[in-house]
């Protein structure tokens, strides 16, 4: 699914294909706004996500995991 992030970047995030316990890291300088955008998409799909702000391989961003949902 294409998602426009608050950083003015459009990225492909395969949220609809995530299984429970799958995670995705998104580099961003606006973690709060990015988290809100991703959470909104998850809610539209009926998928519950949890988030963490972190640095991975020197990149600051958010990581999120699927923890529950309809699929």
URTA-V271346 format. One record per helix or strand of 2 or more residues. SS is the DSSP state (hx for helix, st for strand). FROM is the first residue (numbers start at 1). LEN is the number of residues. If there is no record, write none. Layout:
BEGIN
SS:FROM:LEN  SS:FROM:LEN
END
This chain:
BEGIN
st:2:3  st:10:3  hx:15:3  st:23:5  hx:31:15  st:47:10  st:59:11
END
